[in-house]
Amino acid sequence: MSKPAVELDKPAVKSPSSARYILVLLFIANLLNFYDRALPATLLEPIKKAFGLDDTQVGILASAFVIVAALAGIPLGRLADRIARKSVIGWGLLLWSIFTALGGILTSFWGFFATRVGVGVGEASFDPATGSLVSDLYPTERRARATALYTLGFPIGTFLAYITAGSIAVAFDSWRAPFLIAAIPGVVIAILVLRLREPKRGASEATAPTAVPAKFSFGKLLRIPSLYGLIIAFAGYNFAAYAIGTFLTPVLQRYYGLGLVTAGLISGVVIGITGLVGLIIGGRLLDRAARRSSATRVLVAALCLIVAAPLALIAFAAGQSVLWQLVLFLSLSYLLGTIYLASAIPAVADVVGPKQRSTALGIIFALGYLLGGAGGPIAIGILSDSLTRSASGLSAAAASAHGLQGSMMILVPIGFLIAGIGMLITTRTVKKDHAAMLAEETA
């Protein structure tokens, strides 16, 4: 007999750590995750000036973090399938908090570069283990909402970084101060996470999972057809999202002539507030779609991404005198993108058994970050420098402004469109893969 549906604020199994408490801690940890990773983007112009970087080098700096996080994600995801997920999350949080603080201490470029690599390793521990843990707290028809709730740490953490980092830097007359301050709460939350008692794997499934296979096979995991579409979608989304996250504030400063604090505030509204709204809407909308079928949830996410592409094009096509056009249409585009984000982990949980989910998520995050998250900032930086060099009749500052704005207008919509295509591909296989996963778990 199948287990009854679990209310969103109740644990899937009896445990001293309730589902709500675990979800709140994961939300705060995720908030710190994105606050720390957003700091270089919010302070990009003073960092660029301090180290004498061009846009390509800035893109490489941003992508180094993503590449390391991606490569570390697979073994850390596999580790989270073998040991307590709270240990992977907690020690990872402690590690990235320490390296965030070091970013405010080390004075050479390569020292700063190394701290971003360290932050990447620490944060790579978070998503695969957390996705698996949340999937064991709530059943499939409630996972999008639960995922959206802890993923709210992404827009809120990013928003807080954009609206506070510039002010802190101005107040302390140093762009390094925010890195030191940001590390403190991470240590506290890491201790609380390590004290959690997590649910058993598969606790929220309608059927009891079988024992872990004697030999784990990556090949078997990669024979799940839906994973390929999900990888394409995650890569495309991250290409667009990391491009926006890295270069939106510089666009506002260079192309629209705004100061650091004002540009950070607008970036925070576009990325943080609209991301917050998108996740709140997305969690409810996608769970409602999942009541019809897992394929319906994926289809809704695909449509959101496809519509986000032309909205991003309209946004970055805005002239220097119509800042409102950029803010309005990019906010709508980003909102639709974050609706998709609430579907990513539930879609994986629908096709991968509970004892292999952290590994599957590690693979998807790794490939998605390598192909998209790392590729976005680098591609934007290379194209920006190319367009800047080819500009004629403009001052160096004006050429740089037009080069960056043009590269965003071309590449960001392409990222969203690729993501939408990936989810459309997934709609063809997710229902069959879900049935196969359930059959294997009950065999």
C-alpha positions as a printed Julia matrix, in Angstrom:
443×3 Matrix{Float64}:
  0.0    0.0     0.0
  1.36   3.4    -0.9
  2.17   5.95    1.76
 -0.18   8.92    2.18
  0.88  12.28    0.81
  2.99  14.24    3.28
  2.07  17.79    4.19
  4.75  20.28    3.25
  5.54  21.21    6.86
  5.68  17.63    8.18
  8.59  15.19    7.99
  8.36  12.14    5.77
  9.5   10.0     8.7
  9.7   10.5    12.46
 12.9   12.32   13.25
 14.18  14.82   15.81
 14.87  17.15   12.87
 11.54  18.11   11.29
 11.19  18.67    7.57
 10.44  22.34    8.13
 13.55  22.86   10.28
 15.78  21.08    7.76
 14.28  23.1     4.92
 14.89  26.38    6.78
 18.53  25.49    7.42
 19.0   24.52    3.77
 17.42  27.8     2.72
 19.82  29.82    4.9
 22.81  27.77    3.69
 21.72  28.33    0.09
 21.31  32.05    0.77
 24.91  32.17    2.0
 25.95  30.04   -0.98
 24.68  32.61   -3.46
 25.67  35.63   -1.38
 29.27  34.43   -1.35
 29.35  33.47   -5.04
 27.75  36.79   -6.08
 30.29  39.0    -4.3
 32.8   39.21   -7.2
 30.02  40.12   -9.65
 28.68  42.9    -7.41
 32.18  44.35   -7.01
 33.43  43.53  -10.49
 34.45  47.0   -11.64
 36.68  47.79   -8.61
 38.15  44.25   -8.73
 38.79  44.64  -12.47
 40.52  47.98  -11.82
 42.57  46.63   -8.9
 44.02  43.76  -10.96
 44.02  45.46  -14.4
 41.73  42.91  -16.11
 39.86  42.98  -19.43
 36.42  41.4   -19.96
 37.86  38.1   -21.18
 39.99  37.78  -18.04
 36.96  38.71  -15.93
 35.01  35.94  -17.65
 37.82  33.46  -16.95
 37.87  34.5   -13.28
 34.12  33.95  -12.99
 34.28  30.68  -14.9
 37.16  29.26  -12.83
 34.84  29.09   -9.86
 32.18  27.35  -11.94
 34.58  24.86  -13.55
 36.02  23.76  -10.22
 32.54  23.49   -8.71
 31.45  21.37  -11.67
 34.41  18.99  -11.54
 34.13  18.58   -7.78
 30.37  18.03   -8.01
 30.54  14.47   -9.39
 32.74  12.9    -6.66
 30.97  14.93   -3.96
 27.61  13.79   -5.32
 28.82  10.19   -5.23
 30.1   10.75   -1.68
 26.64  12.05   -0.66
 25.15   8.74   -1.85
 27.52   6.89    0.5
 27.66   8.95    3.7
 25.32  11.26    5.59
 24.3   14.15    3.37
 24.42  16.57    6.29
 28.18  15.93    6.56
 28.77  16.76    2.9
 26.66  19.93    3.15
 27.99  21.1     6.52
 31.7   20.62    5.87
 31.29  22.11    2.39
 29.66  25.22    3.87
 32.47  25.59    6.38
 35.07  25.25    3.61
 33.55  27.83    1.27
 33.08  30.29    4.16
 36.79  30.08    5.03
 37.82  30.65    1.42
 35.39  33.58    1.12
 37.15  35.22    4.06
 40.55  34.56    2.49
 39.33  36.44   -0.6
 39.3   39.55    1.56
 42.8   38.93    2.9
 45.05  37.77    0.05
 46.32  40.7    -2.01
 47.64  39.16   -5.22
 45.42  38.29   -8.2
 46.46  34.63   -8.13
 45.78  34.48   -4.41
 42.3   35.87   -5.01
 41.87  33.47   -7.94
 42.79  30.55   -5.65
 40.18  31.6    -3.07
 37.45  31.49   -5.75
 38.61  27.98   -6.64
 38.29  27.02   -2.98
 34.81  28.52   -2.77
 33.89  26.48   -5.85
 34.99  23.22   -4.23
 33.01  23.97   -1.07
 29.85  25.01   -2.88
 30.03  21.94   -5.15
 29.07  19.92   -2.09
 25.75  21.67   -1.67
 23.41  21.04   -4.62
 23.69  17.25   -5.14
 23.41  16.41   -1.43
 20.65  18.96   -0.83
 18.61  17.82   -3.82
 18.71  14.24   -2.59
 17.83  15.26    0.97
 14.82  17.37   -0.06
 13.57  14.53   -2.26
 13.45  12.32    0.84
 11.53  14.91    2.85
  8.63  15.32    0.42
  6.82  13.14   -2.17
  6.98  13.89   -5.89
  3.79  15.98   -6.05
  5.2   18.39   -3.42
  8.87  18.46   -4.4
  8.73  21.49   -6.71
  7.29  23.64   -3.93
  9.82  22.33   -1.39
 12.64  22.82   -3.89
 11.42  26.34   -4.6
 11.39  27.16   -0.88
 15.01  26.26   -0.23
 16.03  27.62   -3.64
 14.68  31.0    -2.51
 18.13  31.34   -1.01
 19.36  31.95   -4.57
 17.44  35.17   -5.35
 17.43  36.44   -1.77
 21.14  35.78   -1.26
 21.97  37.35   -4.62
 19.72  40.33   -3.89
 21.35  40.89   -0.5
 24.8   40.71   -2.08
 23.9   43.3    -4.7
 22.3   45.76   -2.29
 24.81  45.41    0.57
 28.24  44.63   -0.9
 28.64  48.0    -2.61
 27.55  49.91    0.48
 29.87  47.86    2.71
 32.76  48.46    0.31
 32.07  52.21    0.29
 31.68  52.34    4.08
 35.0   50.54    4.67
 36.64  52.13    1.6
 37.66  48.64    0.43
 36.08  46.08   -1.88
 37.63  43.38    0.35
 35.49  44.11    3.43
 32.33  42.3     2.21
 34.3   39.06    1.76
 35.41  39.09    5.4
 31.98  39.9     6.79
 30.19  37.32    4.64
 32.15  34.4     6.09
 30.91  34.76    9.68
 27.32  33.4     9.4
 28.52  30.48    7.28
 30.44  29.0    10.19
 27.38  29.17   12.46
 25.02  27.53    9.95
 27.6   24.83    9.16
 27.6   23.76   12.81
 23.78  23.58   12.88
 23.68  21.54    9.66
 26.19  19.04   11.02
 23.9   18.46   14.03
 20.88  17.48   11.89
 19.28  14.04   11.85
 18.23  13.41    8.28
 15.49  11.07    6.97
 16.2    7.65    5.5
 16.83   7.49    1.76
 13.62   6.87   -0.14
 11.5    7.81    2.89
  9.0    9.81    0.82
  8.61   7.34   -2.03
  5.34   5.49   -2.55
  7.33   2.23   -2.64
 10.18   1.08   -0.47
 13.55   1.28   -2.25
 15.69  -1.78   -2.74
 19.17  -2.13   -1.33
 22.06  -0.29   -2.93
 23.4   -2.29   -5.89
 26.67  -4.11   -5.22
 28.33  -2.34   -8.12
 27.37   1.17   -9.05
 27.51   1.92  -12.77
 27.72   5.4   -14.24
 26.91   3.79  -17.56
 23.59   2.53  -16.22
 22.74   5.98  -14.9
 23.59   7.63  -18.2
 21.32   5.21  -20.06
 18.33   7.13  -18.66
 17.24   9.14  -21.75
 15.66  12.02  -19.8
 19.02  12.96  -18.25
 20.32  14.2   -21.6
 17.54  16.71  -22.08
 17.88  17.81  -18.46
 21.62  18.36  -18.95
 21.0   20.48  -22.06
 18.38  22.52  -20.2
 20.58  23.09  -17.15
 23.55  24.07  -19.32
 21.5   26.54  -21.37
 19.91  28.08  -18.3
 23.25  28.49  -16.53
 24.83  29.99  -19.66
 22.23  32.77  -19.55
 22.02  33.09  -15.75
 25.77  33.27  -15.13
 26.21  35.74  -17.98
 23.58  37.99  -16.4
 24.91  37.48  -12.89
 28.49  38.3   -13.91
 27.98  41.23  -16.27
 24.66  42.95  -15.5
 26.15  45.37  -12.98
 29.04  46.31  -15.34
 26.49  46.89  -18.15
 24.57  49.26  -15.89
 27.77  51.08  -14.93
 29.35  51.31  -18.38
 26.4   51.55  -20.76
 23.94  53.45  -18.55
 26.49  55.42  -16.49
 25.25  54.37  -13.05
 27.33  54.33   -9.87
 28.33  51.11   -8.06
 25.63  51.3    -5.37
 22.8   52.21   -7.76
 23.85  49.61  -10.32
 24.02  46.99   -7.58
 20.56  47.92   -6.35
 19.02  47.57   -9.84
 20.84  44.27  -10.39
 19.5   43.08   -7.07
 15.96  43.93   -8.12
 16.29  42.24  -11.52
 17.98  39.08  -10.24
 16.81  38.92   -6.63
 13.25  40.2    -6.49
 12.1   38.68   -9.77
 13.89  35.45   -8.92
 12.04  35.39   -5.6
  8.68  35.89   -7.31
  9.53  33.32   -9.97
 10.32  30.62   -7.44
  7.2   31.31   -5.36
  5.01  31.14   -8.46
  7.0   28.27   -9.94
  6.78  25.99   -6.92
  3.0   26.12   -6.85
  2.54  26.13  -10.63
  4.85  23.17  -11.24
  3.44  21.07   -8.39
 -0.02  21.66   -9.83
  1.23  20.57  -13.24
  2.84  17.46  -11.7
 -0.57  16.29  -10.47
 -1.44  15.71  -14.12
  1.87  14.06  -14.99
  5.63  14.46  -14.65
  5.74  15.36  -18.36
  3.33  18.27  -17.82
  5.64  19.78  -15.22
  8.57  19.56  -17.63
  6.5   21.06  -20.47
  5.51  24.08  -18.37
  9.18  24.68  -17.53
 10.12  24.39  -21.23
  7.56  27.0   -22.27
  8.79  29.41  -19.59
 12.36  29.15  -20.89
 11.36  29.6   -24.53
  9.39  32.77  -23.75
 12.32  34.07  -21.63
 14.56  34.19  -24.74
 12.81  36.98  -26.74
 12.19  38.94  -23.55
 15.95  38.96  -22.87
 16.59  40.11  -26.45
 14.19  43.04  -26.04
 15.8   43.9   -22.71
 19.39  44.14  -23.94
 18.31  45.92  -27.13
 17.27  48.9   -24.98
 19.01  52.16  -25.77
 20.93  54.17  -23.2
 17.97  56.52  -22.66
 15.45  53.73  -21.91
 16.81  51.99  -18.85
 13.24  51.03  -17.89
 13.08  48.73  -20.94
 16.11  46.77  -19.77
 14.82  46.51  -16.2
 11.24  45.53  -17.14
 11.92  42.96  -19.84
 14.98  41.41  -18.21
 13.01  41.06  -14.97
 10.26  39.2   -16.82
 12.82  37.02  -18.6
 14.64  36.19  -15.37
 11.36  35.45  -13.6
 10.45  32.83  -16.21
 13.93  31.33  -15.96
 13.62  30.83  -12.21
 10.24  29.13  -12.67
 12.17  26.5   -14.65
 14.71  26.22  -11.84
 12.03  24.92   -9.45
 11.52  21.96  -11.82
 15.15  20.87  -12.25
 15.63  18.74   -9.12
 12.09  17.27   -9.06
 12.54  16.19  -12.7
 15.72  14.3   -11.79
 14.02  12.71   -8.76
 11.23  11.49  -11.06
 13.6    9.41  -13.18
 16.45   8.4   -10.81
 16.1    6.11   -7.79
 16.63   7.58   -4.29
 19.96   5.86   -3.67
 21.56   7.33   -6.8
 20.09  10.83   -6.88
 23.05  12.71   -5.42
 25.31  11.16   -8.05
 22.84  11.93  -10.84
 22.49  15.51   -9.64
 26.29  15.78   -9.39
 26.61  14.72  -13.05
 23.9   17.11  -14.23
 25.27  20.02  -12.21
 28.82  19.27  -13.36
 28.0   19.14  -17.07
 25.53  22.01  -16.81
 28.04  24.24  -15.04
 30.93  23.27  -17.33
 29.01  23.78  -20.56
 26.82  26.65  -19.42
 27.87  28.3   -16.17
 31.53  28.46  -17.18
 30.84  29.04  -20.86
 28.5   31.99  -20.35
 30.9   34.48  -18.7
 33.81  33.44  -20.95
 31.76  33.73  -24.15
 30.36  37.11  -23.1
 33.85  38.36  -22.21
 35.43  37.2   -25.49
 32.63  38.63  -27.64
 32.6   41.86  -25.63
 36.33  42.42  -26.16
 35.95  41.56  -29.86
 33.09  44.02  -30.36
 35.01  46.65  -28.38
 38.07  46.31  -30.64
 35.94  46.5   -33.78
 34.09  49.66  -32.69
 35.15  52.71  -34.67
 34.64  56.39  -33.96
 34.04  55.82  -30.25
 36.1   56.56  -27.17
 37.6   53.59  -25.34
 34.93  53.84  -22.61
 32.05  54.06  -25.1
 33.43  51.17  -27.17
 33.72  49.02  -24.05
 30.14  49.88  -23.06
 28.69  49.05  -26.48
 30.79  45.89  -26.75
 29.51  44.47  -23.48
 25.89  45.45  -24.17
 26.02  43.91  -27.65
 27.47  40.62  -26.45
 24.74  40.29  -23.81
 22.04  41.03  -26.38
 23.32  38.26  -28.68
 24.23  35.46  -26.29
 21.83  35.6   -23.31
 18.68  34.87  -25.41
 20.5   31.94  -27.06
 21.16  30.41  -23.64
 17.51  30.56  -22.62
 16.4   29.12  -25.98
 18.79  26.15  -25.69
 17.48  25.49  -22.19
 13.9   25.45  -23.45
 14.8   23.0   -26.2
 16.41  20.7   -23.62
 13.23  20.58  -21.54
 11.12  19.96  -24.65
 13.33  16.97  -25.43
 12.79  15.71  -21.88
  8.99  15.79  -22.22
  9.25  12.88  -24.7
 10.94  10.5   -22.26
 10.24  11.55  -18.66
  6.98   9.62  -18.22
  8.52   6.35  -19.45
 11.68   6.85  -17.37
  9.59   7.57  -14.27
  7.7    4.31  -14.71
 10.96   2.43  -15.24
 12.45   3.9   -12.06
  9.43   2.86   -9.99
  9.5   -0.63  -11.49
 13.19  -1.05  -10.67
 12.73   0.17   -7.11
  9.98  -2.38   -6.44
 11.69  -5.29   -8.22
